[in-house]
Amino acid sequence: MVCLICGKSGTKTIHLVEECMYRTGFSYDYSECEHCASLSRTTDDIDENELYPSQYYSLTSDPLATFSSPIAKFVAQLLACSAFSHFGVILKAAHAFAPRRDIRTLSSILRSVRASEIRGSDIRILDVGSGSGLVPFVLSLAGNNFSMGIDPFAPNTIKKKSFALERTELSDVSGTFDLIMFHHSLEHTANPNQLLKTAKGLLGPDGRMIIRVPTVSSDAWSNFRTYWYQLDAPRHRSIPSRSGLEQLFASIGLRIETKYDDSTTTQFWLSENVKSGLSLMDPASNFSTFRGSHKNFLHKALDAKKARKLNANLAGDQCCYILSA
């Protein structure tokens, strides 16, 4: 087996991972690379169209409808402007205290944009694997950029002055961009190496790339193993290790400007739900309802403290890299 991340041959272990989002009853083999410890799905004869139905969670939120009310649009605009500001207090507060998990997730994404240090006007942004385009739409509200989302399974196409959504692949995109983003999309792809090479070719002078992915170099993988919810078999073709990712970046000529972890308490309570046999799309799991952990206040506080410590020690279950060419 050739590792999809480091590109080397050799299998240390095969892990059988059950599909847990919809509980289809199917399980899939993942090869653990003996060199970098990344996981790669061994089965290729899967119809990808069946993995991303129209009701798939990232395809169902129409951005124009979601932010149609003046209040919702104002809040989104405030967060978007903060992503390009030198002051991140608003984003930090939203990430920590927003009552809904989806708002906290959006804030985390926007914090990575701020960490890229892309500033100025007439910024061109490309979000790869953007689903329904919610993130690039929010970014476009800042008024200083044109943001385009692309996804082969996008529910529709949208063309506005500062925002676009296209049902396409990265290989079909032309032009240059100041910021190219992969927010939990790289792990879904069949050839991360080629995809990042293509993205590098689209980066403008002083451009930045954001890579946010789950990682097996984490406390969650060590403790939950095949019950770790971010394995998301079979949609995740690979789950990289940190060393594997950094080898991949170096082989393409991408430099690491910043890296940090932004994992949350989901690594605990959602993995516990998977272990208990729940489907992630079951309302009782609180994944699709955005209500967050079902635990009491004390256990939530302890989980939050543990998540912060793991992030500080680069042992969280998802990591963010800011790259340059």
C-alpha positions as CSV (number, residue, x, y, z in Angstrom):
1,M,0.0,0.0,0.0
2,V,1.3,3.4,-1.0
3,C,0.6,6.1,1.7
4,L,-1.5,8.9,0.3
5,I,0.3,11.4,2.5
6,C,4.1,10.6,2.5
7,G,4.0,8.6,-0.8
8,K,6.0,5.7,0.6
9,S,5.1,2.0,0.5
10,G,4.7,-0.1,3.6
11,T,1.9,-1.0,5.9
12,K,2.3,-1.3,9.7
13,T,-1.3,-2.3,10.5
14,I,-4.7,-2.6,8.9
15,H,-7.6,-1.0,10.8
16,L,-11.2,-1.9,10.1
17,V,-13.3,1.2,10.5
18,E,-17.1,1.2,10.6
19,E,-19.1,3.9,8.8
20,C,-20.6,5.9,11.6
21,M,-22.2,9.0,10.1
22,Y,-25.3,7.1,8.8
23,R,-24.6,3.7,10.3
24,T,-24.8,1.9,6.9
25,G,-23.5,-1.3,8.4
26,F,-20.4,-1.2,6.1
27,S,-16.8,-1.2,7.3
28,Y,-13.6,-0.2,5.5
29,D,-9.9,-1.1,5.7
30,Y,-7.4,1.7,6.4
31,S,-3.6,1.1,6.1
32,E,-1.4,2.6,8.7
33,C,1.8,3.7,7.0
34,E,4.9,2.2,8.6
35,H,6.9,5.3,7.8
36,C,4.7,8.3,8.8
37,A,1.8,6.5,10.6
38,S,-0.8,8.3,8.4
39,L,-4.0,6.2,7.5
40,S,-5.0,5.6,3.9
41,R,-8.2,3.9,2.8
42,T,-7.4,0.8,0.9
43,T,-10.6,0.4,-1.0
44,D,-11.0,2.4,-4.3
45,D,-14.1,0.8,-5.9
46,I,-16.6,3.1,-4.1
47,D,-19.0,5.4,-6.0
48,E,-18.1,8.8,-4.5
49,N,-21.5,10.2,-5.6
50,E,-23.1,7.9,-3.0
51,L,-20.9,9.3,-0.3
52,Y,-22.2,12.9,-0.7
53,P,-26.0,12.8,-1.1
54,S,-27.9,16.0,-1.3
55,Q,-28.7,15.8,2.4
56,Y,-25.0,15.6,3.3
57,Y,-24.6,18.1,6.1
58,S,-22.1,20.5,4.4
59,L,-24.3,20.7,1.3
60,T,-27.6,21.7,3.0
61,S,-26.9,25.2,4.3
62,D,-27.9,27.8,1.7
63,P,-25.7,30.7,2.6
64,L,-28.0,33.3,1.0
65,A,-30.9,32.0,3.1
66,T,-28.9,31.4,6.2
67,F,-27.8,35.1,6.4
68,S,-31.0,36.6,4.9
69,S,-32.1,38.3,8.1
70,P,-30.4,41.7,8.9
71,I,-29.2,40.5,12.3
72,A,-27.6,37.3,11.1
73,K,-26.0,39.2,8.2
74,F,-24.7,41.9,10.5
75,V,-23.1,39.3,12.9
76,A,-21.6,37.4,10.0
77,Q,-20.2,40.6,8.5
78,L,-18.7,41.6,11.9
79,L,-17.0,38.2,12.2
80,A,-15.7,38.4,8.6
81,C,-14.2,41.9,9.1
82,S,-12.5,40.6,12.2
83,A,-10.8,37.9,10.1
84,F,-8.9,40.7,8.2
85,S,-8.3,42.9,11.3
86,H,-5.2,43.2,13.4
87,F,-7.5,42.7,16.5
88,G,-9.0,39.3,17.0
89,V,-11.0,39.9,20.2
90,I,-14.4,39.4,18.5
91,L,-13.4,36.2,16.8
92,K,-11.8,34.9,20.0
93,A,-15.0,35.7,22.0
94,A,-17.3,34.1,19.4
95,H,-15.1,31.0,19.3
96,A,-15.2,30.6,23.1
97,F,-18.7,31.7,24.0
98,A,-21.1,31.5,21.1
99,P,-24.1,29.5,22.1
100,R,-24.3,27.4,19.0
101,R,-21.6,24.9,17.8
102,D,-21.9,26.0,14.2
103,I,-21.0,29.6,15.1
104,R,-18.0,28.4,17.1
105,T,-16.9,26.3,14.1
106,L,-17.3,29.3,11.7
107,S,-15.3,31.4,14.1
108,S,-12.5,28.8,14.2
109,I,-12.3,28.9,10.4
110,L,-12.2,32.7,10.3
111,R,-9.5,32.7,13.0
112,S,-7.3,30.7,10.6
113,V,-7.9,33.3,7.9
114,R,-6.8,35.9,10.4
115,A,-3.7,33.8,11.2
116,S,-2.8,33.8,7.5
117,E,-2.1,37.6,7.8
118,I,-3.7,38.3,4.5
119,R,-4.6,42.0,4.6
120,G,-5.6,44.8,2.3
121,S,-8.2,45.2,-0.4
122,D,-9.1,43.4,-3.6
123,I,-8.1,40.1,-2.0
124,R,-8.9,36.9,-4.0
125,I,-9.9,33.9,-2.0
126,L,-10.5,30.3,-3.1
127,D,-12.2,27.7,-0.8
128,V,-11.6,24.2,-2.0
129,G,-14.3,21.7,-1.0
130,S,-16.6,24.4,0.2
131,G,-19.8,22.4,0.2
132,S,-22.7,24.9,-0.1
133,G,-20.3,27.8,0.0
134,L,-21.2,29.2,3.5
135,V,-17.6,30.1,4.4
136,P,-16.6,32.0,1.2
137,F,-20.0,33.8,1.4
138,V,-19.3,35.0,4.9
139,L,-15.8,36.1,4.0
140,S,-17.2,38.1,1.1
141,L,-19.3,40.2,3.5
142,A,-16.1,41.8,4.7
143,G,-16.2,43.9,1.5
144,N,-12.4,43.7,0.8
145,N,-12.4,40.5,-1.3
146,F,-13.8,38.2,-3.9
147,S,-14.4,34.8,-2.4
148,M,-15.1,31.7,-4.5
149,G,-16.0,28.2,-3.3
150,I,-15.6,25.1,-5.4
151,D,-17.0,21.7,-4.8
152,P,-17.8,18.8,-7.2
153,F,-20.9,18.2,-5.1
154,A,-22.0,21.8,-4.7
155,P,-25.8,21.9,-4.6
156,N,-26.0,24.8,-7.1
157,T,-23.9,27.5,-8.8
158,I,-23.9,31.1,-7.6
159,K,-22.4,34.2,-9.2
160,K,-22.4,37.5,-7.3
161,K,-20.1,40.5,-7.4
162,S,-18.0,39.4,-4.4
163,F,-19.0,35.7,-4.1
164,A,-19.2,32.7,-6.3
165,L,-19.9,29.0,-5.9
166,E,-19.0,26.6,-8.7
167,R,-19.6,22.8,-9.0
168,T,-16.1,22.0,-10.3
169,E,-12.7,20.6,-9.5
170,L,-9.5,22.5,-8.6
171,S,-7.9,21.4,-11.9
172,D,-10.5,23.4,-13.8
173,V,-9.9,26.7,-11.9
174,S,-7.8,29.4,-13.5
175,G,-6.4,32.7,-12.3
176,T,-4.4,33.5,-9.2
177,F,-5.5,33.8,-5.6
178,D,-4.1,35.5,-2.5
179,L,-5.5,32.8,-0.2
180,I,-6.4,29.2,-1.0
181,M,-8.2,27.3,1.8
182,F,-8.7,23.6,2.5
183,H,-11.0,23.4,5.6
184,H,-11.3,19.7,6.2
185,S,-11.4,18.8,2.6
186,L,-7.9,17.6,1.8
187,E,-8.5,14.3,3.6
188,H,-11.4,13.6,1.2
189,T,-9.2,13.6,-1.9
190,A,-7.6,10.7,-3.8
191,N,-4.3,12.5,-4.5
192,P,-3.4,15.1,-1.9
193,N,0.1,15.6,-3.5
194,Q,-1.2,16.5,-6.9
195,L,-4.0,18.7,-5.4
196,L,-1.6,20.8,-3.4
197,K,0.8,21.1,-6.4
198,T,-2.2,22.5,-8.4
199,A,-3.1,24.8,-5.6
200,K,0.5,26.1,-5.4
201,G,0.4,27.0,-9.0
202,L,-2.7,29.2,-8.4
203,L,-1.1,31.1,-5.5
204,G,-0.3,34.7,-6.3
205,P,2.9,36.6,-5.0
206,D,3.0,36.5,-1.2
207,G,-0.1,34.2,-1.3
208,R,-1.0,31.9,1.6
209,M,-2.6,28.5,1.9
210,I,-4.6,27.2,4.8
211,I,-4.7,23.5,5.5
212,R,-7.0,22.3,8.3
213,V,-7.3,18.6,8.8
214,P,-7.9,15.9,11.4
215,T,-4.7,14.1,12.4
216,V,-3.8,10.7,13.9
217,S,-1.0,12.5,15.8
218,S,-3.5,13.1,18.5
219,D,-4.7,12.0,21.9
220,A,-8.1,11.2,20.4
221,W,-6.7,8.6,18.0
222,S,-4.5,7.1,20.7
223,N,-7.5,6.7,23.1
224,F,-10.5,6.1,20.9
225,R,-8.8,4.3,18.0
226,T,-11.5,3.2,15.4
227,Y,-14.2,4.9,17.5
228,W,-12.6,8.3,16.9
229,Y,-15.4,10.2,15.1
230,Q,-13.0,12.1,12.7
231,L,-12.0,8.9,10.9
232,D,-15.4,9.3,9.1
233,A,-14.9,6.2,6.9
234,P,-15.2,6.0,4.0
235,R,-15.5,9.7,3.1
236,H,-12.0,10.3,4.5
237,R,-9.6,8.7,2.1
238,S,-6.7,9.6,4.3
239,I,-6.1,10.8,7.8
240,P,-2.6,12.3,8.0
241,S,0.0,12.4,10.8
242,R,1.8,15.6,11.4
243,S,5.1,14.2,10.2
244,G,3.5,12.9,7.1
245,L,1.9,16.2,6.3
246,E,5.1,18.1,6.8
247,Q,6.9,15.7,4.5
248,L,4.2,16.3,1.9
249,F,4.5,20.0,2.2
250,A,8.3,19.9,1.9
251,S,8.1,17.6,-1.2
252,I,5.9,20.2,-3.0
253,G,8.0,23.2,-1.9
254,L,5.4,24.7,0.5
255,R,6.9,26.4,3.6
256,I,5.2,26.4,7.0
257,E,4.6,29.9,8.2
258,T,2.4,29.0,11.2
259,K,1.0,25.8,12.7
260,Y,-1.4,25.3,15.6
261,D,-4.2,23.0,16.8
262,D,-7.8,24.1,16.9
263,S,-9.5,20.9,18.2
264,T,-12.6,21.1,20.4
265,T,-14.4,19.0,22.9
266,T,-16.1,17.1,20.0
267,Q,-13.1,14.8,20.0
268,F,-14.3,13.4,23.3
269,W,-18.1,13.4,23.4
270,L,-18.7,12.6,19.7
271,S,-16.2,9.8,19.8
272,E,-18.0,8.5,22.9
273,N,-21.3,8.6,21.0
274,V,-19.7,6.6,18.2
275,K,-18.4,4.1,20.7
276,S,-21.9,3.8,22.1
277,G,-23.3,2.9,18.7
278,L,-25.0,6.1,17.8
279,S,-25.2,7.4,14.3
280,L,-23.7,10.9,14.1
281,M,-26.8,12.0,12.2
282,D,-29.0,10.8,14.9
283,P,-30.4,13.9,16.7
284,A,-29.5,12.2,20.0
285,S,-25.8,12.6,19.1
286,N,-26.1,16.4,18.9
287,F,-23.8,16.5,15.9
288,S,-26.5,17.6,13.4
289,T,-28.5,19.8,15.9
290,F,-25.5,21.9,16.8
291,R,-26.5,21.9,20.5
292,G,-23.1,20.6,21.6
293,S,-22.1,18.2,24.3
294,H,-24.9,16.5,26.3
295,K,-22.7,16.4,29.4
296,N,-23.3,18.4,32.5
297,F,-21.6,21.7,33.2
298,L,-18.7,20.3,35.2
299,H,-17.9,17.6,32.6
300,K,-18.1,20.2,29.8
301,A,-15.7,22.4,31.7
302,L,-13.2,19.6,32.3
303,D,-13.4,18.6,28.6
304,A,-12.8,22.2,27.5
305,K,-9.8,22.4,29.8
306,K,-8.4,19.2,28.4
307,A,-9.0,20.3,24.8
308,R,-7.1,23.6,25.5
309,K,-4.2,21.7,27.0
310,L,-4.0,19.2,24.1
311,N,-4.0,22.1,21.6
312,A,-1.2,23.9,23.5
313,N,0.8,20.7,23.3
314,L,0.0,20.0,19.6
315,A,-1.8,16.8,20.6
316,G,-5.4,17.8,19.6
317,D,-7.3,15.9,17.0
318,Q,-7.2,18.6,14.3
319,C,-4.4,20.9,13.2
320,C,-4.1,24.0,11.1
321,Y,-1.1,24.9,8.8
322,I,-0.5,28.3,7.2
323,L,1.7,27.8,4.2
324,S,3.5,29.8,1.6
325,A,5.2,28.9,-1.7
